[in-house]
Amino acid sequence: MGPETRIEVFETATILAACQRLRKPLGAVRLDHYPTIGAFEQALSRLAKLDTIRATAQVGSQGAGLTHQNMEPRGGPSVPDKLSSIEESDRRGLLTLHLALLAVQASFSGLHVVGKMVLEDVPPLALACLRVLFATPVLLLFAARRGAKVPELRWLPKLALLGFLGVFLNQVLFIVGLSYTTPTNAAILMTSVPAFAVGVAALLGLERIGPYRLAGVILAICGALVILDPARFSLGESTLFGNLLILLNCLSFASFLVLQRPILRHLPWQTVIAGAFAFGSLGVLAVGGTTLGQLSAHSLPATTWLGILYIMVFPTALSYLLNSWAIQRSSALLVAAYTTLQPLLTALLSSLFLSEILTWRQGIGFAFIASGLWCVTWRAGRGARRGASLDSPS
């Protein structure tokens, strides 16, 4: 183990700056006090009424650690009461995080079926153009309304890479691939997203892949495959090309999720997703603009326009927005693992609206997926349960 570097920080607002001075990204700091980085940041703002927070940052071969040494109240509620309030806020934040990710996968679950229906009347590249033409100005306006500013020039190439992977490749490959394959094939192949995310994160050293996380991803993938039944997967000549495009789409989307993480430590999540769409939409319009210009909009039936509206709002603008928000507050692997819920949610929606009967496959698959997501988030839950004891003054 190399020599340790110790920095004592007496002002609440400078704790994060201390991590930056140590040249350690915030994600490398073991914040065992809080379930998520977002919860840690919220705790700092809530503790602003305390006179001081004395913190010690240690860096060695094992990474960085941050602990509260003592806290002195300026007035108002006692420190234990304030910390109890923070812990309750952290729990609500964690619940909000999981509900947001659940909403994302619910919207994606309908994309396979609704997208296939829309593609009967709309060319794939034209649909991809419609998605970015709607989502890009909406996301840019949202970022501007939230006070986001144009990032420095050094961030533009990284935002352009995110746009290339997550907007251009992801949307073009998926829509074109879906037109050549079946919704079942697409759903089965989408279970590769968390596996690709683990591989990319481990290869680039952007996420810590512990045994619980790895086991959780494997369990979630197995659960999704139980529901989908891989025996239904088809490899005919008519679907082989589409299957390949969907698989490449999964790789690009997983890379997009993982590569957001280091950028989100420095830029607001609204800026990151809006910037990615600003760059990615240029590529989509470049390859699909001509096709979109040839589309006869007035000849499309009302049901097709409703499908297009659904795709533009939910699986595009809203889902991308919530995913980036969630990555900043948790991890790319958790967001990727949640994609395994798509087949289960599709089965539940079919049961509710199409009177389809749920089978034992859905039950077993749900058990595997729930166990996998619990493993992926185990440390977060452990941090929330231990928060009160760890945060108490020593």
PAVO-347650 format. One record per residue (C-alpha): x, y, z; residue in three letters. Coordinates in Angstrom, 3 decimals. Last residue first. Layout:
N
<atom x="X" y="Y" z="Z" type="ALA"/>
...
***
This chain:
394
<atom x="-17.706" y="9.777" z="17.191" type="SER"/>
<atom x="-20.689" y="11.749" z="16.025" type="PRO"/>
<atom x="-23.455" y="9.642" z="14.501" type="SER"/>
<atom x="-23.329" y="9.269" z="10.744" type="ASP"/>
<atom x="-22.286" y="5.640" z="10.758" type="LEU"/>
<atom x="-25.013" y="4.596" z="13.154" type="SER"/>
<atom x="-27.788" y="6.432" z="11.328" type="ALA"/>
<atom x="-26.712" y="5.400" z="7.828" type="GLY"/>
<atom x="-26.385" y="1.676" z="8.437" type="ARG"/>
<atom x="-29.720" y="0.780" z="6.905" type="ARG"/>
<atom x="-29.227" y="3.185" z="4.000" type="ALA"/>
<atom x="-25.721" y="1.908" z="3.332" type="GLY"/>
<atom x="-26.947" y="-1.678" z="3.312" type="ARG"/>
<atom x="-29.651" y="-0.741" z="0.818" type="GLY"/>
<atom x="-27.078" y="0.805" z="-1.471" type="ALA"/>
<atom x="-24.703" y="-2.100" z="-1.025" type="ARG"/>
<atom x="-27.406" y="-4.570" z="-2.029" type="TRP"/>
<atom x="-28.465" y="-2.659" z="-5.153" type="THR"/>
<atom x="-27.101" y="-5.157" z="-7.690" type="VAL"/>
<atom x="-28.032" y="-8.077" z="-5.427" type="CYS"/>
<atom x="-31.602" y="-6.804" z="-5.002" type="TRP"/>
<atom x="-31.900" y="-6.355" z="-8.766" type="LEU"/>
<atom x="-30.857" y="-9.971" z="-9.267" type="GLY"/>
<atom x="-33.264" y="-11.325" z="-6.676" type="SER"/>
<atom x="-36.139" y="-9.377" z="-8.249" type="ALA"/>
<atom x="-35.142" y="-10.677" z="-11.696" type="ILE"/>
<atom x="-34.945" y="-14.309" z="-10.543" type="PHE"/>
<atom x="-38.258" y="-14.172" z="-8.669" type="ALA"/>
<atom x="-39.927" y="-12.405" z="-11.609" type="PHE"/>
<atom x="-38.755" y="-15.129" z="-13.967" type="GLY"/>
<atom x="-40.202" y="-17.811" z="-11.719" type="ILE"/>
<atom x="-43.587" y="-16.081" z="-11.641" type="GLY"/>
<atom x="-43.599" y="-15.173" z="-15.342" type="GLN"/>
<atom x="-42.715" y="-18.744" z="-16.309" type="ARG"/>
<atom x="-45.441" y="-20.141" z="-14.056" type="TRP"/>
<atom x="-48.008" y="-18.564" z="-16.369" type="THR"/>
<atom x="-49.888" y="-15.248" z="-16.585" type="LEU"/>
<atom x="-53.106" y="-15.448" z="-18.580" type="ILE"/>
<atom x="-53.654" y="-12.986" z="-21.434" type="GLU"/>
<atom x="-56.672" y="-10.716" z="-21.026" type="SER"/>
<atom x="-55.287" y="-8.246" z="-23.603" type="LEU"/>
<atom x="-55.220" y="-5.120" z="-21.430" type="PHE"/>
<atom x="-54.222" y="-6.336" z="-17.965" type="LEU"/>
<atom x="-52.565" y="-9.644" z="-18.864" type="SER"/>
<atom x="-50.777" y="-8.115" z="-21.841" type="SER"/>
<atom x="-49.508" y="-5.327" z="-19.587" type="LEU"/>
<atom x="-48.219" y="-7.913" z="-17.110" type="LEU"/>
<atom x="-46.481" y="-9.910" z="-19.847" type="ALA"/>
<atom x="-44.837" y="-6.757" z="-21.236" type="THR"/>
<atom x="-43.755" y="-5.815" z="-17.716" type="LEU"/>
<atom x="-42.080" y="-9.211" z="-17.320" type="LEU"/>
<atom x="-40.389" y="-8.982" z="-20.731" type="PRO"/>
<atom x="-39.080" y="-5.464" z="-19.969" type="GLN"/>
<atom x="-37.808" y="-6.195" z="-16.449" type="LEU"/>
<atom x="-34.397" y="-7.256" z="-17.785" type="THR"/>
<atom x="-33.794" y="-3.619" z="-18.752" type="THR"/>
<atom x="-33.469" y="-2.873" z="-15.009" type="TYR"/>
<atom x="-30.004" y="-4.402" z="-15.007" type="ALA"/>
<atom x="-28.776" y="-1.617" z="-17.318" type="ALA"/>
<atom x="-29.941" y="1.108" z="-14.931" type="VAL"/>
<atom x="-28.322" y="-0.721" z="-12.020" type="LEU"/>
<atom x="-25.105" y="-1.183" z="-13.999" type="LEU"/>
<atom x="-24.985" y="2.504" z="-14.941" type="ALA"/>
<atom x="-24.899" y="3.452" z="-11.282" type="SER"/>
<atom x="-26.937" y="5.350" z="-8.712" type="SER"/>
<atom x="-27.820" y="9.040" z="-8.557" type="ARG"/>
<atom x="-26.154" y="10.258" z="-11.761" type="GLN"/>
<atom x="-27.317" y="7.095" z="-13.522" type="ILE"/>
<atom x="-30.909" y="7.723" z="-12.414" type="ALA"/>
<atom x="-31.095" y="11.238" z="-13.880" type="TRP"/>
<atom x="-29.557" y="9.949" z="-17.105" type="SER"/>
<atom x="-32.150" y="7.172" z="-17.292" type="ASN"/>
<atom x="-35.007" y="9.536" z="-16.447" type="LEU"/>
<atom x="-34.236" y="11.848" z="-19.355" type="LEU"/>
<atom x="-33.687" y="9.012" z="-21.818" type="TYR"/>
<atom x="-37.016" y="7.506" z="-20.794" type="SER"/>
<atom x="-38.976" y="10.758" z="-21.020" type="LEU"/>
<atom x="-37.723" y="11.871" z="-24.435" type="ALA"/>
<atom x="-37.584" y="8.514" z="-26.245" type="THR"/>
<atom x="-39.517" y="5.518" z="-24.927" type="PRO"/>
<atom x="-42.277" y="7.825" z="-23.574" type="PHE"/>
<atom x="-42.816" y="10.918" z="-25.710" type="VAL"/>
<atom x="-41.656" y="10.086" z="-29.244" type="MET"/>
<atom x="-42.760" y="6.440" z="-29.149" type="ILE"/>
<atom x="-46.233" y="7.272" z="-27.786" type="TYR"/>
<atom x="-46.714" y="10.020" z="-30.371" type="LEU"/>
<atom x="-45.685" y="7.644" z="-33.157" type="ILE"/>
<atom x="-48.190" y="5.057" z="-31.934" type="GLY"/>
<atom x="-50.940" y="7.667" z="-31.820" type="LEU"/>
<atom x="-49.977" y="8.730" z="-35.341" type="TRP"/>
<atom x="-50.244" y="5.109" z="-36.489" type="THR"/>
<atom x="-53.679" y="4.760" z="-34.908" type="THR"/>
<atom x="-54.841" y="7.913" z="-36.710" type="ALA"/>
<atom x="-54.031" y="6.445" z="-40.123" type="PRO"/>
<atom x="-51.099" y="7.803" z="-42.163" type="LEU"/>
<atom x="-52.024" y="9.303" z="-45.546" type="SER"/>
<atom x="-51.591" y="12.908" z="-44.399" type="HIS"/>
<atom x="-47.951" y="12.280" z="-43.439" type="ALA"/>
<atom x="-46.794" y="11.101" z="-46.860" type="SER"/>
<atom x="-43.165" y="10.298" z="-46.038" type="LEU"/>
<atom x="-40.711" y="11.318" z="-48.773" type="GLN"/>
<atom x="-39.101" y="13.995" z="-46.620" type="GLY"/>
<atom x="-38.602" y="11.443" z="-43.828" type="LEU"/>
<atom x="-36.673" y="9.189" z="-46.173" type="THR"/>
<atom x="-34.446" y="12.103" z="-47.216" type="THR"/>
<atom x="-33.780" y="13.042" z="-43.604" type="GLY"/>
<atom x="-32.840" y="9.516" z="-42.573" type="GLY"/>
<atom x="-29.056" y="9.354" z="-42.840" type="VAL"/>
<atom x="-28.263" y="12.997" z="-42.032" type="ALA"/>
<atom x="-31.236" y="13.350" z="-39.682" type="LEU"/>
<atom x="-29.956" y="10.505" z="-37.498" type="VAL"/>
<atom x="-26.405" y="11.885" z="-37.535" type="GLY"/>
<atom x="-27.502" y="15.377" z="-36.507" type="LEU"/>
<atom x="-29.806" y="13.910" z="-33.860" type="SER"/>
<atom x="-26.822" y="12.418" z="-32.093" type="GLY"/>
<atom x="-25.148" y="15.774" z="-31.456" type="PHE"/>
<atom x="-28.114" y="17.632" z="-29.961" type="ALA"/>
<atom x="-29.339" y="14.399" z="-28.359" type="PHE"/>
<atom x="-26.078" y="13.942" z="-26.446" type="ALA"/>
<atom x="-26.100" y="17.604" z="-25.422" type="GLY"/>
<atom x="-29.625" y="17.324" z="-24.019" type="ALA"/>
<atom x="-28.698" y="14.140" z="-22.129" type="ILE"/>
<atom x="-25.556" y="15.644" z="-20.620" type="VAL"/>
<atom x="-26.954" y="19.096" z="-19.865" type="THR"/>
<atom x="-29.956" y="17.697" z="-17.979" type="GLN"/>
<atom x="-27.641" y="15.365" z="-16.022" type="TRP"/>
<atom x="-25.623" y="18.310" z="-14.781" type="PRO"/>
<atom x="-21.917" y="18.118" z="-15.707" type="LEU"/>
<atom x="-18.875" y="17.035" z="-13.683" type="HIS"/>
<atom x="-19.723" y="13.700" z="-12.098" type="ARG"/>
<atom x="-22.196" y="13.091" z="-14.925" type="LEU"/>
<atom x="-19.271" y="12.807" z="-17.343" type="ILE"/>
<atom x="-17.765" y="9.856" z="-15.457" type="PRO"/>
<atom x="-21.120" y="7.982" z="-15.466" type="ARG"/>
<atom x="-22.277" y="8.713" z="-18.998" type="GLN"/>
<atom x="-19.793" y="6.223" z="-20.433" type="LEU"/>
<atom x="-21.608" y="3.287" z="-18.796" type="VAL"/>
<atom x="-25.061" y="4.092" z="-20.164" type="LEU"/>
<atom x="-23.862" y="4.846" z="-23.694" type="PHE"/>
<atom x="-21.747" y="1.689" z="-23.737" type="SER"/>
<atom x="-24.838" y="-0.343" z="-22.819" type="ALA"/>
<atom x="-26.820" y="1.407" z="-25.565" type="PHE"/>
<atom x="-24.117" y="0.734" z="-28.174" type="SER"/>
<atom x="-23.861" y="-2.937" z="-27.218" type="LEU"/>
<atom x="-27.642" y="-3.392" z="-27.219" type="CYS"/>
<atom x="-27.905" y="-1.733" z="-30.639" type="ASN"/>
<atom x="-25.248" y="-4.114" z="-31.959" type="LEU"/>
<atom x="-27.456" y="-6.996" z="-30.795" type="LEU"/>
<atom x="-30.516" y="-5.401" z="-32.417" type="ILE"/>
<atom x="-28.594" y="-5.030" z="-35.700" type="LEU"/>
<atom x="-27.500" y="-8.680" z="-35.611" type="LEU"/>
<atom x="-31.058" y="-9.860" z="-34.934" type="ASN"/>
<atom x="-32.325" y="-7.795" z="-37.881" type="GLY"/>
<atom x="-29.809" y="-9.396" z="-40.234" type="PHE"/>
<atom x="-30.714" y="-12.900" z="-39.027" type="LEU"/>
<atom x="-34.474" y="-12.323" z="-39.237" type="THR"/>
<atom x="-35.257" y="-13.021" z="-42.912" type="SER"/>
<atom x="-32.595" y="-15.724" z="-43.171" type="GLU"/>
<atom x="-34.208" y="-17.614" z="-40.310" type="GLY"/>
<atom x="-32.704" y="-17.563" z="-36.863" type="LEU"/>
<atom x="-35.812" y="-17.566" z="-34.669" type="SER"/>
<atom x="-35.908" y="-17.316" z="-30.871" type="PHE"/>
<atom x="-38.945" y="-19.104" z="-29.442" type="ARG"/>
<atom x="-36.641" y="-21.645" z="-27.739" type="ALA"/>
<atom x="-35.198" y="-18.666" z="-25.839" type="PRO"/>
<atom x="-38.248" y="-18.767" z="-23.511" type="ASP"/>
<atom x="-39.118" y="-15.100" z="-22.838" type="LEU"/>
<atom x="-40.007" y="-15.444" z="-19.162" type="ILE"/>
<atom x="-37.089" y="-17.739" z="-18.365" type="VAL"/>
<atom x="-34.797" y="-15.495" z="-20.418" type="LEU"/>
<atom x="-35.729" y="-12.459" z="-18.318" type="ALA"/>
<atom x="-35.038" y="-14.347" z="-15.113" type="GLY"/>
<atom x="-31.673" y="-15.572" z="-16.388" type="CYS"/>
<atom x="-30.680" y="-11.994" z="-17.259" type="ILE"/>
<atom x="-31.669" y="-10.785" z="-13.780" type="ALA"/>
<atom x="-29.762" y="-13.622" z="-12.090" type="LEU"/>
<atom x="-26.613" y="-12.912" z="-14.130" type="ILE"/>
<atom x="-26.780" y="-9.178" z="-13.371" type="VAL"/>
<atom x="-27.240" y="-9.858" z="-9.667" type="GLY"/>
<atom x="-24.359" y="-12.324" z="-9.545" type="ALA"/>
<atom x="-22.066" y="-9.739" z="-11.109" type="LEU"/>
<atom x="-23.227" y="-7.036" z="-8.710" type="ARG"/>
<atom x="-22.845" y="-9.320" z="-5.701" type="TYR"/>
<atom x="-19.399" y="-10.516" z="-6.787" type="PRO"/>
<atom x="-18.054" y="-6.983" z="-7.230" type="GLY"/>
<atom x="-17.764" y="-5.105" z="-10.525" type="ILE"/>
<atom x="-16.482" y="-1.647" z="-9.558" type="ARG"/>
<atom x="-17.460" y="0.670" z="-12.384" type="GLU"/>
<atom x="-15.451" y="2.796" z="-14.809" type="LEU"/>
<atom x="-12.454" y="0.488" z="-15.242" type="GLY"/>
<atom x="-12.664" y="0.657" z="-19.032" type="LEU"/>
<atom x="-12.835" y="-3.110" z="-19.545" type="LEU"/>
<atom x="-14.887" y="-3.668" z="-16.389" type="ALA"/>
<atom x="-17.468" y="-1.044" z="-17.365" type="ALA"/>
<atom x="-17.638" y="-2.311" z="-20.961" type="VAL"/>
<atom x="-18.086" y="-5.941" z="-19.879" type="GLY"/>
<atom x="-20.616" y="-5.186" z="-17.152" type="VAL"/>
<atom x="-22.619" y="-3.003" z="-19.541" type="ALA"/>
<atom x="-22.526" y="-5.695" z="-22.241" type="PHE"/>
<atom x="-24.026" y="-8.190" z="-19.781" type="ALA"/>
<atom x="-26.592" y="-5.604" z="-18.662" type="PRO"/>
<atom x="-27.673" y="-4.984" z="-22.290" type="VAL"/>
<atom x="-27.784" y="-8.680" z="-23.302" type="SER"/>
<atom x="-31.408" y="-8.981" z="-22.147" type="THR"/>
<atom x="-32.321" y="-6.834" z="-25.163" type="MET"/>
<atom x="-31.704" y="-9.891" z="-27.375" type="LEU"/>
<atom x="-34.751" y="-11.700" z="-25.992" type="ILE"/>
<atom x="-37.013" y="-8.660" z="-26.442" type="ALA"/>
<atom x="-35.822" y="-8.107" z="-30.030" type="ALA"/>
<atom x="-36.388" y="-11.754" z="-30.921" type="ASN"/>
<atom x="-39.903" y="-11.598" z="-29.506" type="THR"/>
<atom x="-40.655" y="-8.335" z="-31.348" type="PRO"/>
<atom x="-39.698" y="-10.088" z="-34.610" type="THR"/>
<atom x="-36.874" y="-9.257" z="-37.010" type="THR"/>
<atom x="-36.165" y="-7.093" z="-40.064" type="TYR"/>
<atom x="-38.163" y="-3.960" z="-39.115" type="SER"/>
<atom x="-36.911" y="-4.306" z="-35.553" type="LEU"/>
<atom x="-33.329" y="-4.038" z="-36.805" type="GLY"/>
<atom x="-34.037" y="-0.741" z="-38.591" type="VAL"/>
<atom x="-35.638" y="0.718" z="-35.462" type="ILE"/>
<atom x="-32.996" y="-0.658" z="-33.107" type="PHE"/>
<atom x="-29.943" y="0.173" z="-35.222" type="LEU"/>
<atom x="-31.133" y="3.724" z="-35.934" type="VAL"/>
<atom x="-32.076" y="4.448" z="-32.328" type="GLN"/>
<atom x="-28.980" y="3.087" z="-30.639" type="ASN"/>
<atom x="-26.475" y="4.111" z="-33.292" type="LEU"/>
<atom x="-27.552" y="7.776" z="-33.501" type="PHE"/>
<atom x="-28.870" y="8.403" z="-29.997" type="VAL"/>
<atom x="-26.894" y="6.445" z="-27.418" type="GLY"/>
<atom x="-23.642" y="5.729" z="-29.228" type="LEU"/>
<atom x="-23.195" y="8.778" z="-31.462" type="PHE"/>
<atom x="-24.784" y="11.146" z="-28.961" type="GLY"/>
<atom x="-22.568" y="9.835" z="-26.183" type="LEU"/>
<atom x="-19.542" y="10.342" z="-28.421" type="LEU"/>
<atom x="-20.704" y="13.903" z="-29.200" type="ALA"/>
<atom x="-21.063" y="14.574" z="-25.475" type="LEU"/>
<atom x="-17.471" y="13.439" z="-25.014" type="LYS"/>
<atom x="-16.260" y="15.606" z="-27.912" type="PRO"/>
<atom x="-18.164" y="18.612" z="-26.431" type="LEU"/>
<atom x="-16.745" y="18.363" z="-22.915" type="TRP"/>
<atom x="-13.465" y="20.155" z="-23.637" type="ARG"/>
<atom x="-15.386" y="23.023" z="-25.236" type="LEU"/>
<atom x="-16.979" y="24.022" z="-21.946" type="GLU"/>
<atom x="-20.617" y="23.151" z="-21.394" type="PRO"/>
<atom x="-23.484" y="25.405" z="-22.563" type="VAL"/>
<atom x="-25.435" y="26.303" z="-19.443" type="LYS"/>
<atom x="-28.153" y="24.473" z="-17.545" type="ALA"/>
<atom x="-30.587" y="26.678" z="-15.632" type="GLY"/>
<atom x="-33.408" y="24.163" z="-15.284" type="ARG"/>
<atom x="-35.391" y="25.934" z="-18.013" type="ARG"/>
<atom x="-32.406" y="25.574" z="-20.350" type="ALA"/>
<atom x="-32.159" y="21.828" z="-19.705" type="ALA"/>
<atom x="-35.883" y="21.375" z="-20.340" type="PHE"/>
<atom x="-35.669" y="23.403" z="-23.547" type="LEU"/>
<atom x="-32.782" y="21.293" z="-24.790" type="LEU"/>
<atom x="-34.643" y="18.099" z="-23.858" type="LEU"/>
<atom x="-37.814" y="19.164" z="-25.685" type="VAL"/>
<atom x="-35.841" y="20.451" z="-28.692" type="PRO"/>
<atom x="-34.058" y="17.073" z="-29.029" type="THR"/>
<atom x="-37.005" y="14.779" z="-28.235" type="ALA"/>
<atom x="-39.373" y="15.723" z="-31.062" type="PHE"/>
<atom x="-36.992" y="15.877" z="-33.999" type="LEU"/>
<atom x="-35.079" y="12.957" z="-32.466" type="VAL"/>
<atom x="-38.070" y="10.603" z="-32.527" type="ARG"/>
<atom x="-39.365" y="11.787" z="-35.892" type="LEU"/>
<atom x="-35.964" y="11.077" z="-37.441" type="CYS"/>
<atom x="-35.958" y="7.510" z="-36.099" type="ALA"/>
<atom x="-39.437" y="7.017" z="-37.534" type="LEU"/>
<atom x="-38.245" y="8.203" z="-40.951" type="ALA"/>
<atom x="-35.283" y="5.828" z="-40.731" type="LEU"/>
<atom x="-37.585" y="2.859" z="-40.097" type="PRO"/>
<atom x="-40.079" y="3.628" z="-42.892" type="PRO"/>
<atom x="-43.602" y="4.413" z="-41.565" type="VAL"/>
<atom x="-46.789" y="2.419" z="-42.304" type="ASP"/>
<atom x="-45.990" y="-1.135" z="-41.133" type="GLU"/>
<atom x="-43.236" y="0.345" z="-38.967" type="LEU"/>
<atom x="-45.900" y="1.810" z="-36.665" type="VAL"/>
<atom x="-47.106" y="-1.663" z="-35.662" type="MET"/>
<atom x="-43.569" y="-2.941" z="-35.033" type="LYS"/>
<atom x="-42.862" y="0.130" z="-32.907" type="GLY"/>
<atom x="-46.018" y="-0.393" z="-30.866" type="VAL"/>
<atom x="-45.013" y="-3.996" z="-30.108" type="VAL"/>
<atom x="-41.324" y="-3.529" z="-29.302" type="HIS"/>
<atom x="-41.850" y="-0.041" z="-27.866" type="LEU"/>
<atom x="-44.442" y="-1.122" z="-25.310" type="GLY"/>
<atom x="-41.873" y="-2.556" z="-22.936" type="SER"/>
<atom x="-39.732" y="0.568" z="-23.297" type="PHE"/>
<atom x="-42.400" y="2.642" z="-21.533" type="SER"/>
<atom x="-42.647" y="0.153" z="-18.660" type="ALA"/>
<atom x="-38.845" y="-0.017" z="-18.546" type="GLN"/>
<atom x="-38.574" y="3.720" z="-17.992" type="VAL"/>
<atom x="-41.370" y="3.732" z="-15.414" type="ALA"/>
<atom x="-39.556" y="1.042" z="-13.397" type="LEU"/>
<atom x="-36.379" y="3.115" z="-13.523" type="LEU"/>
<atom x="-38.285" y="6.100" z="-12.132" type="ALA"/>
<atom x="-39.902" y="3.962" z="-9.419" type="LEU"/>
<atom x="-36.466" y="2.664" z="-8.432" type="HIS"/>
<atom x="-35.006" y="6.164" z="-8.069" type="LEU"/>
<atom x="-38.055" y="7.487" z="-6.227" type="THR"/>
<atom x="-37.704" y="4.669" z="-3.688" type="LEU"/>
<atom x="-34.018" y="5.523" z="-3.205" type="LEU"/>
<atom x="-34.860" y="9.195" z="-2.705" type="GLY"/>
<atom x="-37.562" y="8.334" z="-0.194" type="ARG"/>
<atom x="-35.059" y="6.235" z="1.749" type="ARG"/>
<atom x="-32.503" y="9.055" z="1.635" type="ASP"/>
<atom x="-35.102" y="11.518" z="2.941" type="SER"/>
<atom x="-35.751" y="9.208" z="5.889" type="GLU"/>
<atom x="-32.006" y="9.109" z="6.582" type="GLU"/>
<atom x="-31.809" y="12.895" z="6.351" type="ILE"/>
<atom x="-34.630" y="13.310" z="8.869" type="SER"/>
<atom x="-32.872" y="10.927" z="11.248" type="SER"/>
<atom x="-29.689" y="12.968" z="10.793" type="LEU"/>
<atom x="-31.553" y="16.146" z="11.747" type="LYS"/>
<atom x="-33.070" y="14.527" z="14.814" type="ASP"/>
<atom x="-29.686" y="13.127" z="15.890" type="PRO"/>
<atom x="-28.050" y="16.565" z="15.364" type="VAL"/>
<atom x="-30.611" y="18.426" z="17.459" type="SER"/>
<atom x="-33.143" y="20.668" z="15.789" type="PRO"/>
<atom x="-32.518" y="24.428" z="15.807" type="GLY"/>
<atom x="-29.087" y="25.809" z="16.533" type="GLY"/>
<atom x="-25.563" y="25.951" z="15.157" type="ARG"/>
<atom x="-24.995" y="22.258" z="15.745" type="PRO"/>
<atom x="-21.420" y="20.914" z="15.888" type="GLU"/>
<atom x="-20.632" y="17.772" z="13.944" type="MET"/>
<atom x="-17.737" y="15.412" z="14.475" type="ASN"/>
<atom x="-15.451" y="13.064" z="12.565" type="GLN"/>
<atom x="-17.624" y="12.451" z="9.491" type="HIS"/>
<atom x="-16.021" y="9.843" z="7.280" type="THR"/>
<atom x="-14.887" y="9.748" z="3.658" type="LEU"/>
<atom x="-12.938" y="6.892" z="2.091" type="GLY"/>
<atom x="-10.850" y="6.781" z="-1.047" type="ALA"/>
<atom x="-9.410" y="3.928" z="-3.038" type="GLY"/>
<atom x="-7.893" y="0.681" z="-1.783" type="GLN"/>
<atom x="-4.363" y="1.620" z="-2.804" type="SER"/>
<atom x="-4.538" y="4.635" z="-0.548" type="GLY"/>
<atom x="-6.529" y="7.806" z="-0.232" type="VAL"/>
<atom x="-8.037" y="9.137" z="2.975" type="GLN"/>
<atom x="-10.499" y="11.982" z="3.231" type="ALA"/>
<atom x="-11.219" y="13.289" z="6.718" type="THR"/>
<atom x="-14.327" y="15.299" z="7.419" type="ALA"/>
<atom x="-15.177" y="17.934" z="9.979" type="ARG"/>
<atom x="-18.681" y="19.135" z="9.409" type="ILE"/>
<atom x="-19.156" y="22.620" z="10.706" type="THR"/>
<atom x="-21.825" y="24.980" z="12.038" type="ASP"/>
<atom x="-24.790" y="22.832" z="11.104" type="LEU"/>
<atom x="-27.364" y="24.629" z="9.001" type="LYS"/>
<atom x="-25.651" y="23.371" z="5.833" type="ALA"/>
<atom x="-26.474" y="19.833" z="6.903" type="LEU"/>
<atom x="-29.449" y="19.712" z="4.548" type="ARG"/>
<atom x="-27.246" y="20.688" z="1.588" type="SER"/>
<atom x="-24.680" y="18.049" z="2.466" type="LEU"/>
<atom x="-27.374" y="15.416" z="2.907" type="ALA"/>
<atom x="-28.748" y="16.155" z="-0.542" type="GLN"/>
<atom x="-25.288" y="15.578" z="-2.018" type="GLU"/>
<atom x="-25.000" y="12.280" z="-0.178" type="PHE"/>
<atom x="-28.466" y="11.239" z="-1.367" type="ALA"/>
<atom x="-27.411" y="11.973" z="-4.946" type="GLY"/>
<atom x="-24.314" y="9.838" z="-4.456" type="ILE"/>
<atom x="-26.559" y="6.964" z="-3.459" type="THR"/>
<atom x="-27.328" y="4.793" z="-0.424" type="PRO"/>
<atom x="-25.593" y="7.114" z="2.054" type="TYR"/>
<atom x="-23.172" y="6.600" z="4.920" type="HIS"/>
<atom x="-21.045" y="4.051" z="3.104" type="ASP"/>
<atom x="-19.800" y="6.747" z="0.763" type="LEU"/>
<atom x="-16.804" y="4.836" z="-0.555" type="ARG"/>
<atom x="-15.283" y="7.420" z="-2.861" type="VAL"/>
<atom x="-14.539" y="6.094" z="-6.325" type="ALA"/>
<atom x="-17.796" y="7.521" z="-7.698" type="GLY"/>
<atom x="-16.711" y="10.989" z="-6.626" type="LEU"/>
<atom x="-13.754" y="10.851" z="-8.957" type="PRO"/>
<atom x="-10.422" y="10.908" z="-7.103" type="LYS"/>
<atom x="-7.988" y="13.602" z="-8.078" type="ARG"/>
<atom x="-7.321" y="14.315" z="-4.384" type="LEU"/>
<atom x="-8.242" y="17.905" z="-5.162" type="ARG"/>
<atom x="-11.522" y="16.604" z="-6.594" type="GLN"/>
<atom x="-12.335" y="14.731" z="-3.396" type="CYS"/>
<atom x="-11.585" y="17.877" z="-1.411" type="ALA"/>
<atom x="-13.926" y="19.841" z="-3.680" type="ALA"/>
<atom x="-16.709" y="17.442" z="-2.705" type="LEU"/>
<atom x="-16.097" y="18.185" z="0.972" type="ILE"/>
<atom x="-15.856" y="21.921" z="0.303" type="THR"/>
<atom x="-19.507" y="22.852" z="0.894" type="ALA"/>
<atom x="-19.516" y="21.513" z="4.453" type="THR"/>
<atom x="-16.553" y="23.597" z="5.592" type="GLU"/>
<atom x="-13.969" y="22.025" z="7.916" type="PHE"/>
<atom x="-12.095" y="19.724" z="5.557" type="VAL"/>
<atom x="-9.132" y="17.724" z="6.743" type="GLU"/>
<atom x="-7.011" y="16.235" z="3.982" type="ILE"/>
<atom x="-5.023" y="13.058" z="4.400" type="ARG"/>
<atom x="-2.929" y="11.424" z="1.707" type="THR"/>
<atom x="-1.839" y="7.883" z="2.443" type="GLU"/>
<atom x="1.475" y="6.447" z="1.344" type="PRO"/>
<atom x="1.296" y="3.417" z="-0.950" type="GLY"/>
<atom x="0.000" y="0.000" z="0.000" type="MET"/>
***
